[in-house]
Every structure is written in C-alpha cells, then in structure tokens.
C-alpha cells in the first residue's frame, strides 16, 4: 500500500513538473526578467516603485539582486504583483523525470552491490556469467526502486 502511494506521488509530481519542460530551452535575459519586462513595458523604476510602495532605488537594487542571483522568492513575488504578473517557479529534473532519477540512481547502486558480490565470488572461484550478472543488476535495480532505501541518495 505504501509503495503504491509513493509510486502515485512520483507520477503526480512528474506530471506537475512536466509542464516546466517546455521552458527548459528558454534563455534567461542577461539583465534579468524584471528589468527586461519593465523595459519592454516602458515602465520606469519610479512607476514600478510607486506600484510597490517602494523607492525607485529599491526597485533598481532588486533588479540587480535578480541579475546576480541573490534575490528571494518573496521579493520576486512582490515584483510580479507590481508588474501585474504571476511568479511561477519550478524544477526540471536533469534526467527527464523523478522516476528516471530514481531509476538511474538505483542502477548505480545495484551495479556497485552486484559488482562487489561478483568480485567476492570470483575470488572464491564461483564467478557468474555476464548474463547472470546483468540479470542480477536488473533485479537489484528493481528491488532498490521498490524499497527506496535511505541510502539511495548517499
């Protein structure tokens, strides 16, 4: 039951994250989103500051912090409101999905475990065939994926 719930949660999260895949190729403006949007809208620092009840200098500082990556999400939310926009943020798994991340990590661990066993068995003159080793790795990978042990991300 617990595994089914976890599998369902992974599927749901992958579905939610999949909408961000379309923006994976979008290049960030060198001056940051805020300044780019404000400039395109022909909105001055003063005008945006008035909308946010802050000084133009503060807006400029926020734009600089966004460009150098030190701005907070709360500040971005406030700026989005000031620009009459909505802040959207998310994560895109480098492997394509959460499930693929788990699969890849489980495979790495399975190869380590089976590899250690193979070395020990070879030393005892009981080595297995390549097919048997590959089958053992596949079985161990599936087992690790199902169990999601605490050491998975060590």
Secondary structure, DSSP 8 states (H G I E B T S, - for coil): -HHHHHHHHHHHHHHHHHTTGGGTT----TT-HHHHHHHHTT--HHHHHHHHTS-HHHHHHHHHHHHTT---HHHHHHHHHHTT---------TTSSHHHHHHHHHHHHHHHHHHHHHHHHHHTT----HHHHHHHHHHHHHHHHHH--GGGG-
